[in-house]
Every structure is written in C-alpha cells, then in structure tokens.
Amino acid sequence: MKLKTYIYCGILALCMFPASVFAQEEATPPTVTSLPDSAPAYNNDGQNEVDPPLDVPAAHMVYSINDDNMEGDDREITDDDYIDDEYEEGDIILDEEDGEYADELDSSLELVPSSEEARLPNPEYVIQTIRVTGNTQTSRERIIKMLGLDDTDRITLDELEDARFRLAMCGLFNSVDMSLRPGNERGSIVIHLHVSERSHLQFNNYTIGSSYKSPFWLGLDVTYLAPFATDHRFRMAFGATSSNDYTLSMNYLIPTIAHQPVSLMFSIQSLHSHEGVFGPSYYNNEIKTSENKTNPFEYLDDLVFERHGASIGLGYAPHPLVRLMFRVEYMNLLRRNDLSTVRTELDDFMKAGHGNLTTIEANVMYDSRAGRILPNKGHFIMLGLKGTARTSASDYSYFRMHLAHQSNFNADVHHVIRLQSFWGATWGNAPFFEKFFYRDFYTLAPSRFFMLNPSHRGAYDLFKTGASGLSYEDFIAHIALTYAWQPVARMLEIFLSVGATWADSLESRSLFLGTQPQQIRDSFAADMSFNAGIRFKTDYGLFSITLSNLLDLVVR
C-alpha cells in the first residue's frame, strides 16, 4: 500500500511542479546567497528562508539590492520614488522593474562615439566622473573603493555590472541604484550612484511561545556587519527553553573573495535538547492500558541528546541568477536515556552514547524574484543533496534530497499570488534530526528554531488521518497558496495562506519521537494548515504578526 502511495505522490509532483516553474515572468534582480543552515526551505510562517543568488538582466545596470547572505536575513528595499523624481528623459536606467525609461536604453545613440565602435560586442567607455548620493555614514571614497573603480578609468558595460555586483554584496546598504549618462566628450559616461544605508544590526528572526513541554521558550537570530571589513558579516542565533534546552549557532560570512562571485562561510553550532518518546502503554509497566482509553500512545521517557560541531561552506555564482553551494559539516553527537525497555529501538532514531557525523551537502539555486521575503514577482527553485557514508568520521550512512520552489504572480504591483512547494526524501539510517520535521512546514503548531524543538504539540489532524503524530519523517510533500495585498510594494504585506502537507516513513514504527500521536496513522497521513497576518520591513529587518505567532503562545 505504501509503494502505491509513493507512486501517486511522484506522479502528483511531476504533474504540478513543471506547470509552476515554467510559467516564468520577466526576470528581476534577486538576492545574494549563502549556505542554508538546515534542510527545510520554509519556516512555519510559510516564508522562504533559503538564501538565493544575486542577479541582474544583462541589459540593465541599475538594480535594487537584496543582500541576504545569511539564512532568513532579508534586506531588499527599492527606492522607486527616487528614480521617478531624480532621473530625466534620456537617462539610462538599468533596472527592469524600477526604471520606466529602461526601454530607452540605446547605447549606439547615447554613448558610443562612432558607428564602427557601435558594432563592437562590448565597447569601452571612459568614466568622466562618479557621483554618489544618499551616503551619510559611508564616504564616497569608500564606496568607490568597494566598486573597484576610479575616475578616468576605461570600462565596459560588463565590467560595470561586475562592479555593481561587488557593491551589492558589501552589505552596507538597503538599496543601491545606478544610472549612466553621457559625458561631455564622446565615448565618456557619468555614473550616478544613489545608496540607502542600513543599520549594522539586522534582526533575522525571533520566536516566543509556551507549551506543556516547555512552559516558556524564546529565540533570537541577528546579523552584525563587521566594522573592520565592509563586506564581512557575523550572524548569531540563540534559543532557550524553560526545560533547560538551548541552541547556539554562529556564522561568519565572506561574501566575495578577490572581487569574484565566490563566498566563504564558517559556522559552529551547539545544541542540547530532549525529545519525548511516545508509544503503546505496554512499554511502561507502571502505566495501565485502561488509564487511557482514547489514546493508545503514552509518554514513556525523554531522549536527551547533544550535538556540537562546525562546518565550512563555499558558494559560487556562475551566472547572476544561479548560485552553487557546497558545504562540509562535522558533528559530535551524544545520546542519553535511561529507559531500558526501549533503548534498543531508540537506536533507529539515534545511536546511544557518543557518535560522529560528517556530511557533504550541495545545493543549486535559481532565483529571479523581486525581493526575497516579500516578493511580488519572479521564481525561485532549489535542488539540494546531502549525505554521508559509514567511515571513521561518521557512524551513519544515508542520502537526502529536496526540491523547493516558489512562484510569484501579480495582476498589479499591489496584489500578489504566491505558490510554493517542497518535496523531500531520505534513504538510509539518518539520525532523526537529519530527517524532515513535519511542523517546519505546518503553520498551526510551533516549528523548530535552529534544530531546537520547543513543543510536543502536533498537527490538528483535520482529516483524521493520524497526521497528529507526524514528526521526523523520511518523506515529505508540501504545497501552499498565498494571496498577499501589498499597499507598499515589497515593504508591507497583508496575507492569507492555505497549505497541505503529507509525510511518511519507510518503516512502520511502534515508537514516536517529538510529537504525541492521537490515533494510529493512516496509509496517507496529511493535514491542512492556514495562516494570516501582516508583515512589514524596517531598517532593522522584517517583522510580522501572524496567526501562527499567536498560536505559539497557546499552551497545549
């Protein structure tokens, strides 16, 4: 029966995915990326947290920068009013989305001094001057140094695009607009940069809630721009619960190396947590079956575990819309538990005592979205592979892959339809935390915060398929549809979303981890979820008030 289920899901994925991927809209500048910290592509607000790549169309040189080299870190703000008010007819506005004069780009008429040079594939121009406006904290000299340009340099449009790419990745600005204007002499140009500076401290994510497992928990994720290196940044996330669990993650990112689209990231993580073990009451001799007539699954014990380790990642952008990422991670693991009756069966979740885990991960991303957290058009696709083999550096052997997708369609600048999906599969004996956690995709119950699960509450199981017991699973499929009204494009959003999530595992289990089941699971366990709320951008990051935030405060 399960084989048929997997076949049906595979056919459904093949039918649905291409239709949403290939219905491409006009590409717009997306975002700079780095390695994701965890497998899920969405948090429990339905937002994409995977950092995608930066790009501009080749013919357009002014672009709005979404500079988010860390997961969950969104910084894209476009100054449309400046472009409309400042630039005049005949200016070369190199941005498909914000420049109403982009159609007037004609280098043969505006910049090229002769018809012979006009026929060259990539002619050179002399920089007459570089004008910088909008900077209050960053000097003109520093901005030009980050561009890698000087006055009187000769430059091609391709080289100017590379220079803009470097400035986009420095992390000091909310937005950067660039325009070109003919100089006083034939073959010369005037470059005009308008920047909107940002706070050095950015809030990426925060969480607060309460449950029976943890009467109180909180978490905070921030990024700080390094003052001693203009394009380097330090990110730290910390979460803790009143039940003595904690998670700490620290990343240091170098977005560019030697002015090339190559990034390097170092990270360390420390986690101490526990997961409840649930199973039939006959496992616990102290509990009589008659004490629970409605729920056959009892709380048995806690699986207490720790994971401490580090990783190094390398990113490369062969094309502005495409980014490749590669990461190697090592973790030292420890599992503690005293429940002898289920000790052997818990080895299926995580080996007892100390252990090692070394993994290799690769991701390929395509991103043409206008904005990352509040996009109003464009598409995002990511394919990720991760695995390990049993060696002296790893006690596990498994392979995992996932495919994430998001498409944004807008009838006008204020009304957006957003379709997103996630498909994942794991084969082998992976530790439980390397599998797909159901509530990371389900909006009506708390998701994990940097691998820390603060609650035992499960899905509401509206269809009564046993989805209340879904937690760490081998297979998962998620699809969600969102309507968003953006009274201020990509700055403020009021949204309503509905989604469905299915998950299952290769082997049937008598024990369950992390979530207490309410009934025996059907062959096709799935549930629907909903979310609604408001999101808005500030100089310090994205803030939101949503239904899922409020439900996290409800103890159950």
N, C-alpha and C positions, 0 to 999 in steps of 0.2 A: 504493500500500500504506500509506503514511504517513497519507493522508487517512482511510482506514478506521480506522487506529489511533486518530486523534484523535476520530473519531466515537464509537468504542467507549468511549473514556475519558470523553467528555462524557456519554454515556448512563449510565455507571457512577457518575459524580459526581452526576447528578440523582437516581439511584435511592437512593444511600447517604446523601447529606447531609441531606435533609429528615427522614428517619427518626430521626437522632440529634439534630437541632436541635429538633424539635417535641415530643420526649418530655421536656417540661420538668418539673423537680421544683420544689418550693416554693422561691421566690426567697429568697436570703440575702444579707447585706451583702457586697459585693465590695470593690473596691480603687480607689484614686485613680490616675490615669494621666498619662502624658506621651507625647511622641512617641517612636516606636521608632527606634533607631539604624540598623537595617538591615532588609532585607526579610524574611528568614526569621523565622517565628514560633516556631521551636523550635531549641534547641541540641542538641548531639549526645548529651545525656543524656535527650532527649525532653521536656524541661521547656519550658513556655511562657514566653518571655521578653518578650512584648509587654505593655506596661503598660496595663491595662484600667481602666474607670471605677469611681467610688465610688457606693454607693447603700445606702439602707435602705428597706424597705417603709414606706408612708406611715403605717400604724397603729402602728408600732413605733419607739420612740425610744431604747432603749439598744442600742448596737451596738458590735461589735468592729471595730477599725480595721485595715485592711490598707493602709498608707500607702506606696505604692511608686511615686513619681513618676518614677523613673528605670528604664530597662530593666534587667531582671534583678535588681531590688532588692526583696526580699520582706521584709515586716515584720509580718505578721499573727499576733498571739498573743492568744488569748481566755482570760480568767481565769474558767473555769467554776466553780471551787471557791469563788471569792469570791461569786459570785451565789448559789450554793446556801446558803452559810453565813451571809451577811450579811443578805439580804433576808427579809422576813417575809410571811406571808399578807396579801393586800390591797395590797401594793406594786405599782406599775405598772412592769413590766419590759418595756422596749420593744425586744425582740430575739427574733425567731422561733426562733433556734437555741439560745441560751443560757438563755432565761428560761422556766422551767417554769410560771411564773404568767402568761404572756402572754395566755392565754385569759381571764384575769380582768379584762382591760382594759375598763372601762366608765366612760367619762368622765361619763355622766349620773348615776352613783351615787357616784363618788368625789370629783369635783372641781367639778362645776357647781352653783352655788348655787340655781338655780331651774329649774323645768321649761320656762319660756319661753326662758331662755338655752340650755337643753339642745337646743332645736330649732334654734339658730343653726348655720350651717355650720362656723364656725371661732371659737368663743368665746374671749375673753381671760381670762387668769388673772393674779393679782398674785403676783410672786415674793416669798415670805416670807424665804427665805434660800437660799444656795447652799453646800452642804457639799462640800469637796474632800478626798479621802483618797488615800494612796499616793504622794504627791509628796514627794520628798526633795531634789531639786535645783531644781525649778521652784516658785516661790512661788505661793500661792493668788491673789494679785493679778494675777500674770502670766497665769495660766490663765484667770481671769475676763475679763481684757482680751482674750485671744485668742478667747474665746467671744463677746465683743461685748455682754455683759450686765452689769447692775448689780442689786444688791438693790433691792426695791420697784418694779422695772420691771413694766409690764404686757406680757404676751406671749401669743401664740397657740401652739398645738402646731406649726403650720407654721414659725413663726419660731424655735421652739426646735430644730426639726430642722435649719434653716439654721445655727443657732449650733453645733450638734454637727458639722455638715459642716465648718465652719471649723476647729474644734479637731482634727478628724480629719486635716486636710491640713497641719497645722503641722509634723509630722514629729518631734516630741519624744517620742512615746510608742509603746510596743509595743501597748498596748491602752487603750481608754477605754470605761468602762461608765457609763451614765447611767440613773438611775431617778427617778421622780416619786412624791411622797407628798403627801396633802392637808395643808394648813397648819392653823394654829389657827383661822383665820377662814374663813368661807365664801368660796369663789372664790379662795383662795390656795393656793399649792403650795410644797413644799420640793424643791429639785433636789439630788440627790446624785451627785457625780462621783467615780469611782474610776479612777485612772490608774496605768499601769505604765510607768515611764520607761525610756528606751532609751539605748544608747550613742550618742554623737555620731558615732562612726566605724562604718560598716557595710561589710562585705565582700560584694560582689555576686557576684563570680565569680573564679575562679583557674584557671590551666591550667599544666601542665608536661608535657614529653614529649621524645621523641627519634625521629629518622628519618634516612634517608640524605640527604635534602635539607638538614636542619638537625640536626646531632648533638645539639643541645640547644636547647630553647625554653622560655620561661615567660611568663606574663601575669597581671596582677592588675587587678581592677576594684573601686574603692571609692567610697563616698559619704560626704561630711562635712557635717554640719548646721552651717550658718553661725551662729556665736555672736552676730553683730551683727543678725541678722534671724531671728526664730524660725521662720518658715515657708520660708525660703530654703535651698537646698542646692547643694553643689558636688560634682560627680562627675568622677573621672578614671580612665581606663583606659590601661594601658601594657603593651605586649608586645614582646618582642625575641627574636631567634634568634641562634645562633652563626654563621649565614651572613650577618650584617650587615643583616638586615631588622628593621624596627621599625614599630610603630603607636602613636600617641598620640591620645587623644580626651579632650576636656574639655567638660563641660556645666555650665551654671548655670541653675537652675530656680527660678521664682517660681510656686508652686502656686496662689495666689489673688491676684486683683487687686481692690482696693476691696471686699473681703468678697464677691466674686462668684465663681461656679464657672468662672472663666477663668484659665488658666495660660499662662505665657510661658517659653520656653526658648531659650537661646543656646548654641551649640556650635561648637567648632573641632576640626579633625582634620588630622593629618599622618601620611602613610604612605609608607614606602619599602620596596619588596618586589621579588621576582622570581618568575616562574613558568617552569617548564621547558616547552620546546617539544618535542613528540614527533611523529614522522611516519615514513613509509616511508624505508628506508635510502637510496634513490636521491637523496634531497635532499642527502645528505652524501657527497661524493666520496671522503672519507677512510675511509668505512665500507663494507665489502663485504657484500652481502646474505647471503653464505654464512656470515658470522660469527654470524648469529642465525637459526637455522632454525626456532625455535619461536615467536618473537615478531616479527611483521613491522614493529613500530614501534620506532624507535631514538630515543634522546635526541639532539637536534640542537643546541639552544642555550638560552639563558635570555632571556626577555623581561623586561627590567628596567624598572620604571615607578615613578612617584611620583604622589601625589595630595594636595593641600593645599587646604583650604577652610574654609568656615564656613556655618552655617545658622541660621535663626530660625524658631521654631515657635510656634503658638498653639493652645491647647486650650480646649474649651468643653463643659460638661456640661448639656445642656438637660433631662435627666432623670437622676435618680441612677443608673440602670442603663445609661445611654447616654452615650458621650463621642465628640465630634467633634474631629479633629485636622487641622491644616493646617501645612505646612512648605515653606519655600523654601530651597534649598541651592545654593551655588556652589562649584565645584571647579576648581582649576588643575591640569592633567594634564601629564605628561611621560613619553614612552616612549623608551627607549634599547635598541638592539640592533644587532649588527654582522654578523649572518648574512644576507648579501646574497641568497642563493638563495631565502629565504622571506620577505624583507622585505615584498614586496607583499601576500602572503597574510596576513601578520600584521595588516594594516590591517583585516581583518574582526574582529579581536579588539579592537584599539585603534589609533588613528591615530598615526603616527610623529611625533616631535618634541613641541612644546608644543601644548596644546589647552585649550579651555574646556568646562565642563559646568554648565549651570544647570537645575535640575529643580524641579518643583512636585509636592507629594505631599499626598494627602488620605486620611484613614482614618476609618472609622466603627466603633465598638466597642459591643458589648453584653456585659455581664458580670454574672452573678448567682451567681458561685461563692463558697463559704465558704472564703476563702483563695485565694492565687494560685499559690504554688509547691507546696504540699501540700494541695490542695483535697479535700474529701470529699463535696461535692455541689454542684450548680449547673452552669451552662453559660457558655461564652464563644464569641463569634462576632466576627470582624473582617473587614471588607472594605477593602482598600487599593488605591488608584490612584496611579500615578506616571508622569510623562512629561516630555518636552521637545520643542521644535521647533528646527530649524536657524535660528539667529539670530547676531547678532554676539557674543552672550554664551554661545552653545552651538554646538559643532561636531557635535552628534549630534541625531538625531530618532528617538524611539521612544516606545512606550506599554507600561506594565506594570501588571498587576493580580494580586491574590492574595486568596484567601479562606481564613481559618484558623478552626478550630473545635475546641472541647474540651467534652466532656460527662462529668460525674462522677455515678456512681450508687453508693449504698451500701445494703447489706442491713441494716447496723447501723453504729454510729459507728466501728468498727474495720476493717471490710472495704470496700474501695472498688474499683470497676471504672471505669477511665478510658479513654474513647475520644477520640482526637484525629486530625485530618486537616488537610492543607494542599494547596491547589490553586493553581498559579500559571502565568502565561503572559506572554510578552514578544513584542512585534512591533516591527520596525524595526531600525536599526543601533545598538543599545546597546553601550557598551563592555563588555567581558567581565565586569567586576566588578559590573555592574548586573543581570546575569542571575542565575539561581538556581543556587547551588552545591550539588551533589549531596550532599557529605559534611556539609553543615549539617543534613541530615535523617537521615543514616546513622550509627548508633551504633558501628559496629565499626571506624571509621577517624577520624582527627582532623578536627574541624570548624575553621572559621576563627575567629579571635579578633579582633573588630573589623576585619574585612576582611583580616586577615593570615593567609595560608595557610602553615603551617609544614611541610607534608609533601606528597610526591608519591604516597603510597600510595593506592590506590583501593579500591573495594568488593571483597569476596571473590568475588563473582560465583558464588553457589551454584547458580544455574540455567544457567550458561554461556551467557548472552545477550549478553555483551560489556559488562556493566554496570561492569566494572573500569575502563573508560575514561571513564565519565561524570564530568563536572566542571562547567563553566559551561554551562548549558543554557537553551533558550528556554521549555521546558515542564516542569512537574514535578507529580507527584501523590504524596502521602504519606499513609499511614494507619497508625495504631499502636493497639494494645490493651494496657493495663497493668492488672495486679492488684496492689493495694497493701494491706498489712496495717499499720494504724496503731495500735500499742499505746497511744500517747498521741495523741489526735486532733489532726491538723494540726500536730504538733510532731515526731513521729518516724515514719518510714515505711520499711518493708522491701518492696521491689517487684520484680516480674518483668514485662518487657515484650517484645512481639514486634511488628515492623513490616515494611512493604513499601513500597518507593519506586521509582517509574518516572520516567524523564526522557528528553527527546529535544530535537532542534533542528530548525528549519525546513529548513536546508540541510545536505546531506552535506558532511563535511569530510575533507580529507586530512591536516590538522594538528590536533593536540590540545594543549590547554593545561592545565597544573596537575596532571594525572594521567596516568601512563603506561598506555595500554591494553595488555591482554594478548592480545586477539584482536579480530577485526573485529566491529563492533556489529551485533546483530540488529535487525529492524524494531521489536521491542518489547523494549527493554533495561530490565530490572528486577531487583531483588535484595531479599532479606530480611535483616533485622538483628535482633539481640537485645540485651537489656541487663538487668542485675540489680544490686542493691546496696542500700545503706542511705542515707537522707537524714535529717538532723536539724537543727532550728533552735536557734540560740543567740542571746544578746543582741547578737552581732556579725554575724549573718547566717546563711545556710543553708550547711551543709557536707555533703559527700557522699563516699562511697567506692563506686565503681561499676565494673562490668566495663569500660566504655568508658574510664574513667580509667586502669585498669591496662594496657589495650591501647595507650594512647598512649605508654607507656614502652617498648614493644617496638619495636626498630629493624627496619624493613623498608621 
